Amino acid sequence: MNKDVVIIGAGIVGCAIARELSKYDLKVAVVEKDTDVANGISKANSGIIHAGYNEKKGTLKAELNIKGNKMYDTLSKELDFKFNRNGALVLAFNDEDMCTLENLKSKGQGLGVEGLEILSKEEVSKIEPNISDTIVGALHAKTSGIVSPYEVTIALAENACTNGVEFIFDAEVVNIDKMDSGYELSFKDGSSITSTMVINATGINSDEINNMIGENKYTLKPVKGEYILLDKIAGKLISKTIFQVPSKISKGVLVTPTADGNLLIGPTAKGVDSKGALESTKDSLNYILEKSNKSVKTLPVGRVLTTFAGLRPHLEYGDFIIEATGDNENFISLIGIESPGLTAAPAIAVHVKDMVSRRLPLKEKSDFNPYRKGMIKFSDLSLEEKNALIAKNPAYGRMVCKCELITEGEIIDSINRTLGARTVDAVKRRTRATMGGCQGVGCLLPISKIISRELGIDITEVVKNSKVSPVVGFKEV
Ligand SMILES: Cc1cc2nc3c(=O)[nH]c(=O)nc-3n(C[C@H](O)[C@H](O)[C@H](O)COP(=O)(O)OP(=O)(O)OC[C@H]3O[C@@H](n4cnc5c(N)ncnc54)[C@H](O)[C@@H]3O)c2cc1C
């Protein structure tokens, strides 16, 4: 099967590139080792659309952060995902911090970041009454925003798919061979695909994929970020994203409402040896609580729902690498796409499209459809709308996830729509079922039964997230 472009990796970066390339007359495929999009770093991060004041002038990170941030208003309207430009506050606890904030403000203004202002303690407490009394002031970044990172990734992927991009899941690339024209990618199951161009968007594995063929060799150093997620009652504590003064490798521990209304605190920043080190640790969770308690008063720690972690694909070099080198000018590698990768993704996609246009003729499609309709969220509807929907489709009258109020109709939609869910976690990321107070205790089995029925597979074949996580019984692998 010959493609013009194969993108390896269905995270936010791969899906943003796929959607951008779907505007042109090209045969494009995305190959992904997992069963769904947004299963890597793009599902476990802070979800902040950063203003960009902290990036270094002249870097790709700075340029693409600022461009990407500005693209989110249009993107969220076209693709129907939640985007709230809620603004961020960077807190100062002493005079030295205040100097740092002044520096951040002028650095940001030098980069072209709009809406930066220094606020006094009194001004901060007027807009955020739950901020700690120990602050002396804050930097207000009005252009900062919040999204659900997996919702954005799913939206980009669905729209790319609608516009002709093929998505191939359970397809782990294990080898790349250069041919006379283009490349042959071999998958773990023995199959292969050929393509004129290849784009490596494999997040934490992008060094390994790059080193299979790229002229420059890289080694990523995973830096783990752990989080604590609190429920929606805690989510009302603050309205802005609250940072402390950043360090060299991290933007520091933040406290933020999420796009779905929860409260998120974290992350830590700890170098780890393994690319699979995603466990939560007592020390890190205590550290997050201690730091967050410094930012806000009366943090409701009794409202913790869950903990999770993500891995930053960190490069000592300090900037994003987006390159095609030497003899491999048709192999574009994206390496070290750590924060602000979520913010920058739409701008990264345009940057990569420009690189592709210097190698392949790009002809705009006359029938490109920029719009994608998000899922119906039953609990957001008026009573009249709910009744009308149930009359049309009684599945919307059967509540499956009683914590998040998700109906059977929504779960069926998540399975049957474009690039539909095939696992419980894929249903979760599309509907929020299992994300409430009971964390799936009440609805894991009912959801699994619906997946089994809709996909026509035995219940023992239904998995939570990967082939090794069956919901019912045990499976030999
Ligand atoms: C703790 C933390 C907090 C962050 N907070 C923010 C933030 O608030 N704002 C922000 O802008 N950015 C943030 N980021 C950065 C952002 O999350 C990442 O830059 C972004 O998600 C990277 O997306 P990606 O598509 O490159 O990687 P991924 O989402 O990991 O996607 C890569 C995909 O490649 C697949 N893959 C890997 N190997 C293979 C293979 N051999 N064959 C086929 N497929 C393969 C993986 O399964 C995965 O699906 C944060 C990151 C972390 C870790």
The ligand as an SDF file (V2000), in Angstrom:
LIG
                    3D

 53 58  0  0  0  0  0  0  0  0999 V2000
    3.5140   16.2500   32.8090 C   0  0  0  0  0  0  0  0  0  0  0  0
    3.2710   16.9740   31.5280 C   0  0  0  0  0  0  0  0  0  0  0  0
    2.5470   18.1640   31.5010 C   0  0  0  0  0  0  0  0  0  0  0  0
    2.3550   18.8520   30.3150 C   0  0  0  0  0  0  0  0  0  0  0  0
    1.5620   19.9650   30.3140 N   0  0  0  0  0  0  0  0  0  0  0  0
    1.3780   20.6430   29.1560 C   0  0  0  0  0  0  0  0  0  0  0  0
    0.5360   21.7890   29.1100 C   0  0  0  0  0  0  0  0  0  0  0  0
   -0.1340   22.1150   30.0900 O   0  0  0  0  0  0  0  0  0  0  0  0
    0.4570   22.4900   27.9670 N   0  0  0  0  0  0  0  0  0  0  0  0
    1.1650   22.1520   26.8530 C   0  0  0  0  0  0  0  0  0  0  0  0
    1.1100   22.8760   25.8620 O   0  0  0  0  0  0  0  0  0  0  0  0
    1.9120   21.0170   26.8350 N   0  0  0  0  0  0  0  0  0  0  0  0
    2.0190   20.2640   27.9490 C   0  0  0  0  0  0  0  0  0  0  0  0
    2.7600   19.1160   27.9550 N   0  0  0  0  0  0  0  0  0  0  0  0
    3.3670   18.6800   26.7060 C   0  0  0  0  0  0  0  0  0  0  0  0
    2.3650   17.9430   25.8120 C   0  0  0  0  0  0  0  0  0  0  0  0
    1.5510   17.0900   26.5810 O   0  0  0  0  0  0  0  0  0  0  0  0
    3.1370   17.1430   24.7780 C   0  0  0  0  0  0  0  0  0  0  0  0
    4.0160   18.0130   24.1090 O   0  0  0  0  0  0  0  0  0  0  0  0
    2.2410   16.5070   23.7420 C   0  0  0  0  0  0  0  0  0  0  0  0
    1.1780   15.7970   24.3350 O   0  0  0  0  0  0  0  0  0  0  0  0
    3.0780   15.5590   22.8990 C   0  0  0  0  0  0  0  0  0  0  0  0
    2.2280   14.9690   21.9510 O   0  0  0  0  0  0  0  0  0  0  0  0
    2.7900   13.9010   20.9500 P   0  0  0  0  0  0  0  0  0  0  0  0
    1.7230   13.6740   19.9430 O   0  0  0  0  0  0  0  0  0  0  0  0
    4.1250   14.3340   20.4640 O   0  0  0  0  0  0  0  0  0  0  0  0
    3.0690   12.6050   21.8510 O   0  0  0  0  0  0  0  0  0  0  0  0
    2.0710   11.4480   22.3020 P   0  0  0  0  0  0  0  0  0  0  0  0
    0.7760   11.9670   22.7320 O   0  0  0  0  0  0  0  0  0  0  0  0
    2.8000   10.5880   23.2650 O   0  0  0  0  0  0  0  0  0  0  0  0
    1.8120   10.6360   20.9630 O   0  0  0  0  0  0  0  0  0  0  0  0
    2.8040    9.7870   20.4090 C   0  0  0  0  0  0  0  0  0  0  0  0
    2.1070    8.5530   19.9000 C   0  0  0  0  0  0  0  0  0  0  0  0
    3.0540    7.7380   19.2220 O   0  0  0  0  0  0  0  0  0  0  0  0
    2.7270    6.3950   19.4640 C   0  0  0  0  0  0  0  0  0  0  0  0
    3.9140    5.5680   19.2070 N   0  0  0  0  0  0  0  0  0  0  0  0
    5.0580    5.5320   19.9350 C   0  0  0  0  0  0  0  0  0  0  0  0
    5.9140    4.6430   19.4020 N   0  0  0  0  0  0  0  0  0  0  0  0
    5.3120    4.1200   18.3060 C   0  0  0  0  0  0  0  0  0  0  0  0
    5.6930    3.1560   17.3380 C   0  0  0  0  0  0  0  0  0  0  0  0
    6.8850    2.5410   17.3890 N   0  0  0  0  0  0  0  0  0  0  0  0
    4.8250    2.8290   16.3450 N   0  0  0  0  0  0  0  0  0  0  0  0
    3.5990    3.4450   16.2730 C   0  0  0  0  0  0  0  0  0  0  0  0
    3.1910    4.3670   17.1800 N   0  0  0  0  0  0  0  0  0  0  0  0
    4.0320    4.7110   18.1790 C   0  0  0  0  0  0  0  0  0  0  0  0
    2.3090    6.3970   20.9250 C   0  0  0  0  0  0  0  0  0  0  0  0
    1.5330    5.2530   21.2480 O   0  0  0  0  0  0  0  0  0  0  0  0
    1.5300    7.6970   21.0320 C   0  0  0  0  0  0  0  0  0  0  0  0
    0.1550    7.5080   20.8120 O   0  0  0  0  0  0  0  0  0  0  0  0
    2.9280   18.3750   29.1150 C   0  0  0  0  0  0  0  0  0  0  0  0
    3.6180   17.1570   29.1190 C   0  0  0  0  0  0  0  0  0  0  0  0
    3.7600   16.4380   30.3130 C   0  0  0  0  0  0  0  0  0  0  0  0
    4.4310   15.1180   30.2980 C   0  0  0  0  0  0  0  0  0  0  0  0
  1  2  1  0
  2  3  1  0
  2 52  2  0
  3  4  2  0
  4  5  1  0
  4 50  1  0
  5  6  2  0
  6  7  1  0
  6 13  1  0
  7  8  2  0
  7  9  1  0
  9 10  1  0
 10 11  2  0
 10 12  1  0
 12 13  2  0
 13 14  1  0
 14 15  1  0
 14 50  1  0
 15 16  1  0
 16 17  1  0
 16 18  1  0
 18 19  1  0
 18 20  1  0
 20 21  1  0
 20 22  1  0
 22 23  1  0
 23 24  1  0
 24 25  2  0
 24 26  1  0
 24 27  1  0
 27 28  1  0
 28 29  2  0
 28 30  1  0
 28 31  1  0
 31 32  1  0
 32 33  1  0
 33 34  1  0
 33 48  1  0
 34 35  1  0
 35 36  1  0
 35 46  1  0
 36 37  1  0
 36 45  1  0
 37 38  2  0
 38 39  1  0
 39 40  1  0
 39 45  2  0
 40 41  1  0
 40 42  2  0
 42 43  1  0
 43 44  2  0
 44 45  1  0
 46 47  1  0
 46 48  1  0
 48 49  1  0
 50 51  2  0
 51 52  1  0
 52 53  1  0
M  END
$$$$
